Amino acid sequence: MSAAAGDEAERGAAAGAPPGAARPAALTDGEVAALRADTPAVGHHVHLNHASASLAPGAVIAAMEQFLAAERAMGVHAAIEAHAGALDEVRRLVARLVGAEPASIAFADTATRAFATALGALVAGGARRLVTVRNEWGPNLLNAGLLGERAGLAVEVLPVDAQGRVEPDRLIESVRAGDVVALPLVPTASGLVNDVAALAAELRARDALVMIDAAQAVGQMPVDAAALGADVLVFPSRKWLRGPKGVAVLSVSPRALARAGSPSSVDMAGVRWDRDDRFAVRDGALRFESFEFNPAVRLGLGAAVRLALSLGPARIAVRIRDLVAHAVRCAEAAGLPPPLEAGSEHGSGILTWADPQRDIGRIATALQASGVRVAVIGAEHARLALADRGVTAVLRASIHAVNSPAEIDAFVARLAAGWRR
């Protein structure tokens, strides 16, 4: 199979692919063993918090260390010049991973800042209304509210269903021409995948722009910006992609670029100062970048993307689904209540448990003391989504391909013990 054909096959299995699509081959036992052996933190604890920050593979750490060694030897700008080709390659690798053109890719320090930058530029270009949902990432909602205060952006926040998925009819009926619609591909406080591709087709037909937060998707499943119909796609490096903290990706379609105004702040990375009193924004998404960035971290991102592409995102997703199914079966056998996501065909690597009668924080603390790392998602991250579930926090376990069935068994046994107390 050619590289192009391989990429197309990966995109065909992307999030939102039709039911009944052929199941890709699972990762082999040898590939899983190699993944675990090349991840230095494996064995330190049972890590089921990939949705917050995953465990970096050796290749990611080596890429960063190599640059830092060059910086130590020759200084940072000389090291950047020496690594210019490798830094350019990161943009091409990321574009390949998410089915975009390199000119559509910009880098930021966080996905939240990437989202805010893109939304601000769309408002500067004339967007006057944002439609989003109650389980959108909390800081994205806060940034939308800030633009409401500063620039008059009207924000409508719609409910989701009992499983945390977008209600298609209600969303479509709420959208008008020229609106911006912001949706999570996978929410942070629950683990079911939204059918963004079908929604985006309807939304774009109504002349709306579609912003997708893919922070909880890229790296654990195939994500194709074009196939999803995403005019803006954001995600960080540190979560499912297993890259370093401090770098994120902003993918902006030509359609969105054509409607965007100038960024809220600029420097020489994003503009050309061509006259005393005038500047011109650079072509493509580069206009959103800053001259100041961490080269070592960006090269670490490139190493993470290269590894994901070599394994195949669709094959990674199969491994994750198999481990999640094992976790659900073990939880049932242990007498635990089913996680919200149990039995759904729209599942991901995220499983969540909630009970207003239990102290979720205490249970998570006990798990950590026993060597199992999970997350507690509270109101500071997902206030509206949690209110809809009638709880103040959820316990979130996020399972990646680098995990093992034995680690899942240990987690479930310790969770069951804590749940019964």
C-alpha positions in Angstrom: 0.0 0.0 0.0 1.4 3.5 -0.9 1.8 6.1 1.9 -1.1 8.1 0.4 -3.3 5.0 0.3 -2.3 4.2 3.9 -3.2 7.7 5.0 -6.6 7.4 3.2 -7.3 4.1 4.9 -6.6 5.7 8.3 -8.8 8.6 7.5 -11.6 6.2 6.5 -11.6 4.8 10.0 -11.6 8.2 11.6 -14.0 9.5 14.3 -17.4 9.6 12.7 -16.8 6.7 10.3 -19.9 4.8 9.4 -21.0 1.8 11.5 -19.9 -1.4 10.0 -16.6 -0.1 8.8 -13.9 -2.8 8.6 -12.1 -3.3 12.0 -8.4 -2.5 11.6 -5.9 -5.0 12.7 -5.1 -4.8 16.4 -1.6 -4.0 17.7 0.4 -7.2 18.0 1.7 -8.4 21.4 5.2 -7.5 20.2 4.1 -4.0 19.4 2.5 -3.5 22.8 5.5 -4.9 24.5 7.7 -2.5 22.6 5.5 0.4 23.5 5.7 -0.4 27.2 9.4 -1.1 27.1 10.0 2.3 25.4 8.0 4.2 28.0 10.2 4.9 31.0 7.4 5.6 33.5 5.6 2.3 32.8 5.9 0.3 36.0 6.2 3.3 38.3 2.5 3.3 38.8 -0.7 2.2 37.1 -1.3 5.2 34.9 -5.0 5.6 33.9 -4.9 9.4 33.5 -3.9 9.8 29.8 -6.8 12.2 29.3 -4.9 14.6 31.6 -1.4 13.8 30.6 0.0 10.6 29.2 3.3 8.9 29.7 6.0 10.1 27.2 7.7 7.4 25.1 11.5 7.3 25.0 11.6 8.8 21.5 9.8 12.0 22.7 12.2 12.4 25.6 15.2 11.7 23.3 14.1 14.4 20.8 13.9 17.0 23.5 17.2 16.0 25.1 18.9 16.1 21.7 17.8 19.7 21.1 18.8 20.7 24.6 22.2 19.2 24.1 22.6 21.3 20.9 21.4 24.4 22.7 23.9 23.8 25.5 26.7 23.4 22.9 25.9 26.3 20.6 23.1 28.5 22.0 19.4 28.4 21.3 19.2 30.3 18.0 22.1 28.5 16.5 20.4 25.2 17.6 17.2 26.3 16.0 19.0 27.0 12.7 20.6 23.5 12.9 17.2 21.9 13.5 15.3 24.0 10.9 14.5 21.1 8.7 13.4 18.9 11.7 11.2 21.8 13.0 9.6 22.2 9.5 8.9 18.5 9.4 6.9 18.7 12.6 4.3 20.8 10.8 4.1 18.4 7.9 3.7 15.4 10.3 0.9 17.0 12.3 -0.9 18.0 9.1 -0.6 14.4 7.9 -2.0 13.1 11.2 -5.1 15.2 11.1 -5.8 15.3 7.3 -4.9 18.9 6.8 -2.4 20.9 4.7 0.8 22.2 6.4 -0.3 25.8 5.7 -3.4 25.2 7.8 -1.4 24.2 10.9 -0.2 26.6 13.7 1.4 25.8 17.0 0.4 27.4 20.4 1.3 26.7 24.0 -2.1 25.3 25.0 -5.2 24.1 23.2 -7.3 26.6 25.2 -5.2 29.5 23.9 -5.4 28.1 20.4 -9.2 28.0 20.7 -9.4 31.5 22.1 -7.0 32.9 19.4 -9.1 31.4 16.6 -12.4 32.4 18.0 -11.1 35.9 18.6 -10.0 36.2 15.0 -13.4 35.0 13.7 -15.1 37.6 15.9 -12.7 40.2 14.5 -13.7 39.1 11.1 -17.4 39.6 11.7 -18.8 36.6 13.6 -21.4 37.8 16.1 -22.9 34.6 17.6 -21.5 31.4 19.0 -23.5 28.2 19.6 -22.0 25.6 21.8 -23.0 22.9 24.3 -23.0 22.5 28.1 -20.1 19.9 28.1 -17.8 22.0 26.0 -14.4 22.4 27.7 -14.9 24.8 30.6 -12.1 27.3 29.6 -13.4 27.4 26.1 -16.8 28.5 27.5 -15.1 31.1 29.7 -13.2 32.5 26.7 -16.4 32.7 24.7 -18.0 34.6 27.6 -15.0 37.0 27.7 -15.5 37.8 24.0 -19.1 38.4 24.9 -18.1 41.0 27.4 -15.4 42.6 25.3 -16.7 42.3 21.7 -20.4 41.7 22.0 -20.3 38.0 21.0 -23.7 36.4 21.7 -23.2 33.0 23.2 -25.9 30.3 23.3 -25.2 27.2 25.3 -27.3 24.1 24.5 -28.1 21.1 26.6 -26.8 17.6 25.8 -28.5 14.2 26.3 -28.2 12.0 29.4 -25.1 10.4 28.0 -23.4 13.7 27.3 -23.8 13.7 23.5 -24.9 16.6 21.4 -28.6 16.6 20.5 -28.5 17.0 16.7 -31.9 18.3 16.0 -31.8 21.0 18.7 -28.4 22.1 17.6 -29.2 22.3 13.9 -32.4 24.3 14.6 -30.5 26.8 16.7 -27.9 27.7 14.1 -28.2 30.6 11.7 -26.0 31.7 8.8 -22.7 33.2 9.9 -22.8 31.5 13.3 -19.8 29.8 14.8 -20.5 26.4 16.4 -18.1 25.0 19.0 -18.3 21.3 19.9 -16.1 18.8 21.8 -15.3 15.7 19.7 -15.0 13.9 23.1 -16.0 15.8 26.3 -13.7 15.9 29.3 -16.1 14.7 31.9 -17.6 11.8 29.9 -16.2 9.6 27.2 -18.7 9.3 24.4 -17.7 10.5 20.9 -19.9 13.0 19.2 -20.9 12.4 15.6 -19.3 15.6 14.5 -19.0 14.7 10.9 -22.7 14.4 10.3 -23.4 17.5 12.4 -20.8 19.6 10.6 -22.2 18.7 7.2 -25.6 20.2 8.2 -24.0 23.2 9.9 -21.8 24.1 7.0 -24.8 23.8 4.7 -26.3 26.6 6.9 -23.1 28.7 6.4 -21.9 28.2 9.9 -18.2 27.7 10.9 -17.4 24.7 13.0 -14.9 24.7 15.8 -13.9 21.3 17.2 -12.0 20.7 20.5 -10.3 17.4 19.8 -8.2 17.4 23.0 -9.6 14.1 24.1 -9.5 12.4 20.7 -6.3 13.0 18.8 -3.9 10.2 19.7 -6.5 7.7 20.8 -8.4 7.5 17.5 -8.1 8.7 13.9 -9.1 12.3 13.6 -9.4 13.9 10.1 -10.2 17.7 10.1 -11.5 17.7 6.6 -13.6 14.6 7.0 -15.1 15.9 10.2 -15.9 19.3 8.6 -13.8 21.1 11.1 -13.1 24.7 10.2 -11.0 25.0 13.4 -9.5 22.0 15.2 -7.5 22.3 18.4 -5.7 19.7 20.6 -2.7 19.6 22.9 0.4 17.4 22.7 0.4 16.0 26.3 -2.8 13.9 26.3 -3.5 11.0 24.1 -0.8 11.9 21.7 1.8 11.2 24.4 3.8 14.3 23.6 5.3 16.9 25.9 3.4 19.5 27.9 3.6 23.1 26.6 2.7 22.8 22.9 -0.7 22.4 21.2 -2.0 22.5 17.6 -4.4 24.8 15.8 -5.7 23.6 12.5 -7.6 26.3 10.5 -9.4 25.6 7.2 -9.1 28.0 4.2 -12.8 28.7 4.7 -12.2 29.9 8.3 -9.1 31.8 7.3 -11.0 33.7 4.6 -13.5 34.9 7.3 -11.0 35.6 10.1 -9.9 39.1 11.0 -6.5 39.9 12.3 -5.3 38.1 15.4 -5.7 39.9 18.7 -1.9 40.2 19.1 0.9 39.8 16.6 4.7 39.5 16.3 7.2 38.8 13.5 6.1 35.2 13.3 2.6 36.0 12.1 3.0 39.3 10.2 5.2 41.2 7.8 5.9 44.8 8.8 6.0 46.1 5.2 5.5 49.9 5.8 6.0 52.3 8.6 2.4 52.3 9.5 1.1 49.0 8.2 1.6 45.3 8.5 0.3 42.3 6.5 -0.7 39.0 8.2 1.1 36.0 6.8 -0.6 33.5 4.6 -2.2 30.5 6.2 -2.4 29.6 9.9 1.1 30.9 10.5 -0.4 34.3 11.3 -1.6 32.8 14.7 1.9 31.7 15.8 4.3 33.5 18.1 8.0 34.0 17.5 8.6 32.8 21.0 8.3 29.0 21.3 10.1 26.0 22.9 11.9 24.2 20.1 12.7 21.1 22.2 9.0 20.7 23.1 7.9 21.1 19.4 10.4 18.5 18.4 9.0 16.2 21.1 5.6 16.7 19.6 7.0 15.7 16.2 8.4 12.5 17.7 5.0 11.7 19.3 3.2 12.2 16.0 5.7 10.1 14.2 5.1 7.2 16.6 1.3 7.5 16.3 1.6 7.4 12.5 3.9 4.4 12.5 1.4 2.4 14.6 -1.7 3.8 12.9 -4.3 5.7 14.9 -7.0 3.2 13.9 -5.0 0.3 15.3 -4.4 2.3 18.5 -8.1 2.8 18.8 -8.7 -1.0 18.5 -6.3 -1.7 21.3 -8.0 1.0 23.5 -11.5 -0.3 22.8 -10.4 -3.9 23.7 -8.9 -2.7 27.0 -12.0 -0.6 27.8 -14.3 -3.6 27.1 -12.1 -5.6 29.5 -12.4 -2.8 32.2 -16.2 -2.8 31.9 -16.5 -6.6 32.2 -14.2 -6.5 35.2 -16.2 -3.7 36.9 -19.4 -5.7 36.4 -17.8 -8.8 37.9 -16.5 -6.8 40.9 -20.0 -5.4 41.6 -19.3 -1.9 40.6 -21.9 0.3 39.1 -21.4 0.5 35.3 -19.6 3.6 34.0 -21.7 6.1 32.1 -20.1 4.9 28.8 -20.7 1.1 29.3 -22.4 -0.5 26.3 -22.3 2.4 24.0 -21.1 2.1 20.4 -19.7 5.6 20.7 -17.2 4.9 23.4 -13.6 6.0 23.7 -10.8 5.4 26.1 -12.6 7.4 28.9 -14.7 5.7 31.5 -16.4 7.8 34.2 -18.1 6.9 37.5 -20.2 9.3 39.6 -22.4 9.0 42.7 -23.7 12.0 44.7 -23.6 9.9 47.8 -19.9 9.1 47.6 -16.8 11.2 48.1 -15.2 10.8 44.7 -12.1 12.8 45.8 -11.5 10.4 48.7 -11.8 7.4 46.4 -9.3 8.9 43.9 -6.9 9.8 46.7 -7.0 6.2 48.0 -6.4 4.9 44.5 -3.4 7.1 44.1 -2.0 6.0 47.5 -2.3 2.4 46.2 -0.4 3.3 43.0 -3.2 3.9 40.6 -3.5 7.3 39.0 -6.9 8.5 37.7 -8.5 11.9 37.6 -11.3 13.7 39.5 -13.1 16.1 37.2 -14.8 18.9 39.2 -16.7 22.0 38.6 -13.6 24.1 37.7 -13.4 22.1 34.5 -16.9 21.0 33.6 -19.4 22.9 35.9 -22.4 22.7 33.5 -21.9 19.1 32.5 -21.6 17.9 36.1 -24.7 19.9 37.1 -26.6 18.0 34.4 -25.5 14.7 35.9 -26.5 15.9 39.4 -23.0 15.5 40.8 -20.1 17.8 41.8 -17.4 15.5 40.5 -16.7 12.4 38.5 -14.0 9.8 38.7 -12.4 9.5 35.3 -10.2 6.6 34.2 -8.6 7.0 30.8 -7.1 3.9 29.2 -4.4 4.0 26.5 -2.8 1.4 24.2 0.3 1.4 26.5 -1.8 0.0 29.4 -2.1 -3.8 30.1 -5.0 -6.0 31.1 -3.2 -6.6 34.4 -3.2 -2.9 35.1 -6.9 -2.7 34.4 -7.5 -5.6 36.8 -5.5 -3.9 39.6 -7.4 -0.7 39.0 -10.9 -2.3 39.2 -10.0 -4.3 42.3 -8.9 -1.2 44.1 -11.8 0.9 42.9 -14.2 -1.7 44.0 -12.6 -1.8 47.5 -12.8 2.0 47.8 -16.4 2.2 46.4 -17.6 -0.2 49.1 -16.2 1.8 52.0 
